[in-house]
Amino acid sequence: MHETSGGLTPFDLAAMLVVASALLGTINHHWFKLPHVIGLTVMGAVAALGLLVANAFIPGVTLDDTVARLLNEMNFTDTLLDGMLSFLLFAGALHVNLDRLRADWVPVLLLSTVGVIISTLIVGLAMWGVGSLLALPILPIWYFVFGALIAPTDPVSVLGVLKEENVPESLQATVAGESLFNDGVGIVVFVILLGAALTGQDFALTEGARLFVMEAGGGVLIGLVAGYMGYRAMRSMDEYALEVTISLAVVMGGYALCSWLHVSGPLAMAVAGLLIGNHGVTYAMSDMTRDYVIKFWEVVDELLNSVLFLLIGLEMIVLVTGWNHAWLALAAIPITLGARAAAVTISTRVVPAARPKAEGAWGVLWWGGLRGGISIALVLSLPAGETRDLLIAATFAAVLFSVLVQRATLGRFIERSDTIPHGNGAPESLQ
C-alpha cells in the first residue's frame, strides 16, 4: 500500500481521523454536550490552536507542522470532492420526499440556480470593493471565484434543527432540495470561473453557459441512469446485503463515471439518491431491506460528517494570519450574509410560484443557509500563493461563523419566528 512521506498509509490516516472523531465525539457527548457538528468543529479548532500555541512557546515542539503535513498529504480537497461528497449527497438525498420536492420544485430550482449565480455576483463585487480599499494584490476574477465557492449551502446540521423545531415539511423539503442541488451547481460555476482565472482569459458568458449546461445536464443524466439501473437491480431480488452493495455501486461507479466524462458528479449523486430513496425504497425493497439500506446510509452519513467537521476545525492550522487576512475575513461574514439575503429574496419573491407556503420561510432560508466543508475543500484546491492565503482566511471566517453562530442560534431563531405552527395547529404534513 502506498505510503506518505511520513511512513503512513492512506488507511493509517483514515484510522487516525475516525479514532479522533470517535474520541472527541464521546468527550463532547459526556462533558460539553454541544450539538455534534458544533462540538467536533470547536474541538478540532481548539486542538489546532493548542498545537500552534505549543509550537510557539515550547522549544522543539513542531506538532502543528506534523499535523499540517499529514493534512496536506491526505489532500483534503480530493478526499472530500472525489470521495466523501458523493456519499454525503447520496445519503442526504435518500431522505428527501420526492413528492414534496415536486410540489415545491420552483423555489428549489430558483434557489439552487439563480440564487447561486446572484450570490456569486454579489459576493464577488463586494469583496472586490473591499480588496480595492485594502489594496490587495488580487485580480478581480478571483473575487468571483470566492463568490462561487462560498455559495453552496450545507444541509447537514440544518435539517436536524428543522425537524426538532417541528418546521413544516414543505420548508424542510425546500431547504434539503436547495442544499442538494446548489452544491452541484456551485461546484460547476466554481470550476468554470477557476478555469478562466487560471488561463488569464476574459470570462465569456456564452462559453460559461455552454459549459454549465454540459456539466450540469450530463450530471443529471448520469444520475438518472445510475439510479434507475440500481432501482431495477434491487427490484429483481430480496437480498438486503446485496442491495446495500448495489447502492454502494451506484454511488462509487456513478461518481467515477462522471469524473471520467467531466460532468457534475454531485448533481448525479443527488438525482440517484432521490430516485433510490423514493421509488427504490417504495417499490423495490422489502421492509427488512429498507431498514438495512436506510440505517447503513445513516451510519455512513454520520461517520463522514463527524470526520468532515473535525477536519474543518483542524484545517485552521493552514490559516495564514496577518492584518490583510483579518480585514478580508471580517468583511466576508456580512458580505456572505447580505448576498444570501438578496439571493433568497430574488429567488422566492420575484416569481409568485416560487414563494414558500410556510410562514417565516424567508428567515429560515436566510439564516439557515450555512456554509460547510465544500467551501473549505474548494478554497484549499486553489493554487498556492498570496491570493489563496487571503481567500482561505475569508472562507474560514464565513464557514466558522456559519457553524458556530448561525447553527447554534437557528433553533432560537425559528422559535421566535412564525415558522412553527402555534396553538393546536399540527405540522403541515399532518393537516
C-alpha positions as CSV (number, residue, x, y, z in Angstrom):
1,M,0.0,0.0,0.0
2,H,1.3,3.5,-0.9
3,E,2.9,5.3,2.0
4,T,3.1,9.0,2.6
5,S,6.5,10.7,3.2
6,G,5.9,10.2,6.9
7,G,5.6,6.4,6.5
8,L,1.8,6.4,7.0
9,T,-0.6,4.7,4.6
10,P,-4.0,6.2,3.5
11,F,-5.5,3.6,5.8
12,D,-3.4,4.9,8.7
13,L,-4.6,8.4,8.1
14,A,-8.3,7.3,7.8
15,A,-7.9,5.3,11.0
16,M,-6.5,8.3,12.8
17,L,-9.4,10.5,11.7
18,V,-12.0,8.0,12.7
19,V,-10.5,7.4,16.1
20,A,-10.1,11.1,16.7
21,S,-13.7,11.7,15.7
22,A,-15.0,8.9,18.0
23,L,-12.8,10.1,20.9
24,L,-13.7,13.8,20.6
25,G,-17.4,13.0,19.9
26,T,-17.5,10.9,23.1
27,I,-15.9,13.6,25.1
28,N,-18.3,16.2,23.8
29,H,-21.3,13.8,24.4
30,H,-20.5,13.3,28.1
31,W,-19.0,16.6,29.1
32,F,-19.6,19.6,26.8
33,K,-22.9,18.4,25.3
34,L,-22.7,20.7,22.3
35,P,-24.6,19.8,19.2
36,H,-22.5,17.1,17.5
37,V,-21.5,19.2,14.4
38,I,-20.6,22.2,16.5
39,G,-18.8,20.1,19.2
40,L,-16.5,18.5,16.7
41,T,-15.7,21.7,14.8
42,V,-15.0,23.6,18.1
43,M,-12.8,20.7,19.5
44,G,-10.9,20.4,16.2
45,A,-10.3,24.2,16.2
46,V,-9.2,24.1,19.8
47,A,-6.9,21.2,19.1
48,A,-5.4,23.2,16.2
49,L,-4.9,26.3,18.2
50,G,-3.4,24.2,21.0
51,L,-0.8,22.8,18.6
52,L,0.0,26.3,17.4
53,V,0.5,27.6,20.9
54,A,2.6,24.6,21.9
55,N,4.8,25.2,18.8
56,A,5.2,28.9,19.7
57,F,6.0,28.5,23.4
58,I,7.6,25.1,23.9
59,P,11.1,24.8,22.2
60,G,11.4,21.8,19.9
61,V,7.7,21.1,19.6
62,T,6.5,21.0,16.0
63,L,3.3,19.1,16.3
64,D,1.4,21.7,14.2
65,D,3.9,21.2,11.4
66,T,3.3,17.4,11.6
67,V,-0.5,17.7,11.6
68,A,-0.3,20.3,8.7
69,R,1.9,17.9,6.7
70,L,-0.5,15.0,7.3
71,L,-3.5,17.1,6.2
72,N,-1.6,18.1,3.1
73,E,-0.6,14.5,2.3
74,M,-4.2,13.4,2.8
75,N,-5.3,16.1,0.4
76,F,-8.5,17.3,2.0
77,T,-9.9,18.6,-1.3
78,D,-9.6,15.3,-3.2
79,T,-10.8,13.4,-0.1
80,L,-14.0,15.5,0.1
81,L,-14.8,16.2,-3.6
82,D,-13.8,12.8,-5.0
83,G,-14.8,10.7,-2.1
84,M,-16.8,11.9,0.8
85,L,-19.1,14.3,-1.2
86,S,-20.5,11.5,-3.3
87,F,-21.6,9.5,-0.3
88,L,-22.9,12.6,1.6
89,L,-25.1,13.8,-1.2
90,F,-26.5,10.3,-1.9
91,A,-27.2,9.7,1.8
92,G,-28.9,13.1,2.1
93,A,-31.0,12.6,-1.0
94,L,-32.3,9.3,0.3
95,H,-34.3,11.1,3.0
96,V,-35.8,13.8,0.7
97,N,-39.5,13.2,-0.1
98,L,-39.7,13.4,-3.9
99,D,-43.5,14.2,-3.9
100,R,-42.9,17.1,-1.5
101,L,-40.0,18.2,-3.6
102,R,-42.1,18.1,-6.7
103,A,-44.7,20.3,-5.0
104,D,-42.0,22.9,-4.2
105,W,-39.8,22.5,-7.2
106,V,-40.0,26.1,-8.3
107,P,-38.3,27.6,-5.2
108,V,-35.8,24.8,-5.1
109,L,-34.9,25.3,-8.8
110,L,-34.5,29.0,-8.4
111,L,-32.6,28.9,-5.1
112,S,-30.2,26.3,-6.4
113,T,-29.5,28.0,-9.8
114,V,-30.5,31.7,-9.8
115,G,-29.7,32.0,-6.1
116,V,-26.2,30.6,-6.6
117,I,-25.4,32.9,-9.5
118,I,-26.8,36.0,-7.7
119,S,-24.8,35.2,-4.6
120,T,-21.7,34.6,-6.6
121,L,-22.0,38.0,-8.3
122,I,-22.9,40.0,-5.2
123,V,-20.1,38.4,-3.1
124,G,-17.6,38.9,-6.0
125,L,-18.4,42.5,-6.4
126,A,-18.5,43.4,-2.7
127,M,-15.2,41.5,-2.0
128,W,-13.6,43.2,-5.0
129,G,-14.6,46.6,-3.4
130,V,-13.1,45.6,-0.1
131,G,-10.0,44.3,-1.7
132,S,-9.6,47.5,-3.7
133,L,-9.8,49.5,-0.4
134,L,-7.2,47.3,1.2
135,A,-5.0,47.5,-2.0
136,L,-4.8,43.7,-2.1
137,P,-2.8,42.1,-4.9
138,I,-5.8,40.0,-6.2
139,L,-7.1,40.1,-9.7
140,P,-10.9,40.8,-9.9
141,I,-11.8,37.3,-11.3
142,W,-10.6,35.7,-8.1
143,Y,-13.2,37.5,-6.0
144,F,-15.9,35.9,-8.2
145,V,-14.1,32.5,-7.7
146,F,-14.5,33.1,-4.0
147,G,-18.2,34.0,-4.5
148,A,-18.8,30.7,-6.3
149,L,-17.0,28.6,-3.7
150,I,-18.9,30.2,-0.8
151,A,-22.3,30.0,-2.4
152,P,-23.2,26.3,-1.8
153,T,-25.1,25.7,1.5
154,D,-24.7,22.7,3.8
155,P,-27.9,20.8,4.8
156,V,-26.2,18.5,7.3
157,S,-26.8,20.4,10.5
158,V,-29.8,22.5,9.4
159,L,-32.2,19.6,8.7
160,G,-31.8,18.2,12.2
161,V,-32.8,21.6,13.7
162,L,-35.8,21.9,11.4
163,K,-37.1,18.5,12.4
164,E,-36.6,19.2,16.1
165,E,-38.4,22.5,15.8
166,N,-41.4,21.0,14.0
167,V,-41.0,23.1,10.9
168,P,-43.5,22.3,8.1
169,E,-42.3,19.6,5.8
170,S,-42.7,21.8,2.7
171,L,-40.0,24.1,4.1
172,Q,-37.8,21.2,5.1
173,A,-38.1,19.9,1.6
174,T,-37.1,23.3,0.1
175,V,-34.1,23.6,2.4
176,A,-33.0,20.0,1.6
177,G,-33.6,20.2,-2.1
178,E,-31.8,23.5,-2.4
179,S,-28.8,22.3,-0.5
180,L,-28.5,19.1,-2.5
181,F,-28.6,20.8,-5.9
182,N,-26.8,24.0,-5.1
183,D,-23.7,22.0,-4.1
184,G,-23.5,20.7,-7.6
185,V,-24.4,24.0,-9.3
186,G,-21.9,25.9,-7.1
187,I,-19.1,23.5,-8.0
188,V,-19.9,23.8,-11.7
189,V,-19.8,27.6,-11.5
190,F,-16.6,27.4,-9.5
191,V,-14.8,25.2,-12.0
192,I,-15.8,27.5,-14.9
193,L,-14.6,30.6,-13.1
194,L,-11.5,29.0,-11.9
195,G,-10.6,27.9,-15.4
196,A,-10.9,31.5,-16.6
197,A,-8.8,32.7,-13.6
198,L,-6.0,30.2,-14.2
199,T,-5.8,30.8,-18.0
200,G,-6.0,34.5,-17.7
201,Q,-8.6,34.8,-20.4
202,D,-11.6,37.1,-20.2
203,F,-14.7,35.3,-19.0
204,A,-17.1,34.7,-21.8
205,L,-20.7,34.4,-20.7
206,T,-21.8,32.3,-23.6
207,E,-18.9,29.8,-23.1
208,G,-19.6,29.7,-19.4
209,A,-23.3,29.0,-20.1
210,R,-22.4,26.2,-22.5
211,L,-20.0,24.5,-20.1
212,F,-22.6,24.9,-17.3
213,V,-25.3,23.2,-19.4
214,M,-23.0,20.4,-20.4
215,E,-21.7,19.7,-16.9
216,A,-25.0,20.1,-15.1
217,G,-27.1,18.4,-17.7
218,G,-24.6,15.5,-18.0
219,G,-24.6,15.0,-14.2
220,V,-28.4,14.9,-14.0
221,L,-28.5,12.3,-16.9
222,I,-25.8,10.1,-15.4
223,G,-27.7,10.3,-12.1
224,L,-30.9,9.2,-13.7
225,V,-29.3,6.3,-15.5
226,A,-27.3,5.0,-12.5
227,G,-30.2,5.4,-10.1
228,Y,-32.6,3.6,-12.5
229,M,-30.2,0.7,-13.0
230,G,-29.8,0.4,-9.3
231,Y,-33.6,0.5,-8.8
232,R,-34.2,-2.2,-11.4
233,A,-31.5,-4.4,-9.9
234,M,-32.9,-4.0,-6.4
235,R,-36.5,-4.8,-7.6
236,S,-35.3,-8.1,-9.1
237,M,-34.3,-9.6,-5.7
238,D,-34.9,-9.5,-1.9
239,E,-31.3,-9.8,-0.5
240,Y,-30.6,-7.0,1.8
241,A,-26.8,-7.4,1.9
242,L,-26.6,-7.4,-1.9
243,E,-29.0,-4.5,-2.2
244,V,-26.8,-2.4,0.1
245,T,-23.9,-3.3,-2.1
246,I,-25.9,-2.2,-5.2
247,S,-26.5,1.2,-3.5
248,L,-22.7,1.5,-3.0
249,A,-22.1,0.6,-6.6
250,V,-24.5,3.3,-7.8
251,V,-22.5,5.9,-5.7
252,M,-19.0,4.8,-6.4
253,G,-19.5,3.7,-10.0
254,G,-21.7,6.7,-10.9
255,Y,-19.3,9.2,-9.4
256,A,-16.3,7.6,-11.1
257,L,-18.1,7.7,-14.5
258,C,-18.9,11.4,-14.0
259,S,-15.3,12.2,-13.3
260,W,-14.2,10.3,-16.5
261,L,-16.9,12.1,-18.6
262,H,-16.1,15.5,-16.9
263,V,-19.7,16.1,-15.8
264,S,-21.1,17.0,-12.4
265,G,-20.8,14.1,-10.0
266,P,-22.5,15.9,-7.1
267,L,-25.6,16.5,-9.2
268,A,-25.6,12.9,-10.4
269,M,-25.5,11.6,-6.8
270,A,-28.3,13.9,-5.7
271,V,-30.5,12.7,-8.5
272,A,-29.6,9.0,-8.0
273,G,-30.2,9.3,-4.2
274,L,-33.7,10.9,-4.9
275,L,-34.6,8.0,-7.2
276,I,-33.4,5.2,-4.9
277,G,-34.7,6.9,-1.8
278,N,-38.2,7.2,-3.2
279,H,-39.0,4.7,-6.0
280,G,-36.4,2.2,-4.8
281,V,-37.5,2.3,-1.1
282,T,-41.2,2.2,-2.1
283,Y,-41.3,-0.4,-4.9
284,A,-38.0,-2.3,-4.9
285,M,-37.3,-3.2,-1.2
286,S,-38.9,-5.4,1.5
287,D,-39.3,-3.9,5.0
288,M,-36.2,-5.7,6.1
289,T,-34.1,-4.5,3.2
290,R,-35.5,-0.9,3.5
291,D,-34.4,-0.9,7.2
292,Y,-30.9,-2.1,6.4
293,V,-30.3,0.2,3.5
294,I,-31.6,3.3,5.3
295,K,-29.7,2.6,8.5
296,F,-26.5,1.7,6.6
297,W,-26.5,5.1,4.9
298,E,-27.4,6.9,8.1
299,V,-24.2,5.4,9.7
300,V,-22.2,6.4,6.6
301,D,-23.6,9.9,6.8
302,E,-22.9,10.3,10.5
303,L,-19.4,8.9,10.2
304,L,-18.3,11.1,7.3
305,N,-19.9,14.2,8.7
306,S,-18.0,13.6,12.0
307,V,-14.7,13.4,10.1
308,L,-15.6,16.3,7.9
309,F,-16.3,18.8,10.7
310,L,-13.3,17.6,12.7
311,L,-11.2,18.3,9.6
312,I,-12.7,21.8,9.3
313,G,-11.5,22.6,12.8
314,L,-8.1,21.1,12.2
315,E,-7.6,22.9,8.9
316,M,-7.2,26.1,10.9
317,I,-3.6,25.1,11.1
318,V,-3.1,26.1,7.5
319,L,-4.7,29.5,8.0
320,V,-2.2,32.4,7.4
321,T,-2.7,35.3,9.7
322,G,-2.0,39.0,9.0
323,W,-3.8,42.3,9.0
324,N,-4.9,42.0,5.4
325,H,-6.2,38.4,6.1
326,A,-8.0,39.6,9.2
327,W,-9.8,42.5,7.5
328,L,-10.8,40.4,4.5
329,A,-12.0,37.6,6.7
330,L,-14.1,40.0,8.8
331,A,-15.6,41.6,5.7
332,A,-16.5,38.1,4.3
333,I,-19.0,37.5,7.1
334,P,-21.5,40.4,6.5
335,I,-21.0,40.2,2.7
336,T,-21.9,36.5,2.5
337,L,-24.9,37.1,4.8
338,G,-26.1,40.0,2.7
339,A,-25.6,38.1,-0.6
340,R,-27.6,35.2,0.9
341,A,-30.4,37.6,1.8
342,A,-30.5,39.0,-1.7
343,A,-30.4,35.6,-3.3
344,V,-33.3,34.3,-1.2
345,T,-35.3,37.4,-1.7
346,I,-34.9,37.4,-5.5
347,S,-35.4,33.6,-5.8
348,T,-38.5,33.4,-3.7
349,R,-40.3,36.7,-4.1
350,V,-40.0,37.8,-7.7
351,V,-41.8,34.8,-9.1
352,P,-45.1,34.2,-7.4
353,A,-45.0,30.4,-7.8
354,A,-41.6,30.4,-6.0
355,R,-42.9,31.8,-2.8
356,P,-42.7,29.2,0.0
357,K,-46.0,28.4,1.6
358,A,-44.7,28.2,5.2
359,E,-44.8,31.4,7.3
360,G,-41.4,32.7,8.3
361,A,-39.7,30.7,5.4
362,W,-37.6,33.7,4.3
363,G,-35.8,34.0,7.6
364,V,-35.2,30.2,7.9
365,L,-33.8,30.1,4.3
366,W,-31.6,33.1,5.0
367,W,-30.2,32.3,8.5
368,G,-30.2,28.6,7.8
369,G,-28.1,28.9,4.7
370,L,-25.0,27.6,6.4
371,R,-21.6,27.1,4.7
372,G,-19.6,23.9,5.3
373,G,-16.9,21.5,4.1
374,I,-17.5,22.0,0.4
375,S,-16.4,25.7,0.6
376,I,-13.3,24.7,2.6
377,A,-12.4,22.0,0.1
378,L,-12.8,24.3,-2.9
379,V,-10.7,27.1,-1.4
380,L,-7.9,24.6,-0.5
381,S,-7.8,23.4,-4.1
382,L,-6.7,26.9,-5.3
383,P,-3.0,27.2,-6.4
384,A,-0.6,28.2,-3.7
385,G,0.2,31.9,-3.4
386,E,-0.9,35.1,-1.6
387,T,-4.3,35.0,-3.4
388,R,-5.0,31.6,-2.0
389,D,-3.9,32.6,1.5
390,L,-6.2,35.6,1.5
391,L,-9.2,33.7,0.2
392,I,-8.6,30.9,2.7
393,A,-8.9,33.4,5.6
394,A,-12.2,34.8,4.1
395,T,-13.6,31.3,3.6
396,F,-12.7,30.1,7.1
397,A,-14.3,33.1,8.7
398,A,-17.6,32.6,6.8
399,V,-17.7,28.9,7.5
400,L,-16.8,29.1,11.2
401,F,-19.4,31.9,11.6
402,S,-22.0,29.7,9.9
403,V,-21.2,26.6,12.1
404,L,-20.6,28.4,15.5
405,V,-23.1,31.2,15.3
406,Q,-25.8,30.6,12.8
407,R,-26.1,26.9,13.5
408,A,-26.0,27.5,17.3
409,T,-28.8,30.1,17.2
410,L,-31.0,28.6,14.4
411,G,-33.4,26.8,16.8
412,R,-33.9,30.0,18.8
413,F,-34.3,32.0,15.6
414,I,-37.1,29.6,14.4
415,E,-38.9,29.7,17.8
416,R,-39.1,33.5,17.6
417,S,-40.4,33.5,14.1
418,D,-43.8,32.5,12.8
419,T,-42.5,29.3,11.1
420,I,-43.7,26.9,13.8
421,P,-47.5,26.3,13.9
422,H,-48.9,27.8,17.1
423,G,-51.6,26.6,19.4
424,N,-53.2,23.3,18.4
425,G,-52.0,23.6,14.8
426,A,-50.4,20.5,13.5
427,P,-47.4,20.4,11.2
428,E,-48.3,21.0,7.6
429,S,-47.8,17.3,6.7
430,L,-50.5,16.3,9.2
431,Q,-53.1,18.8,8.4
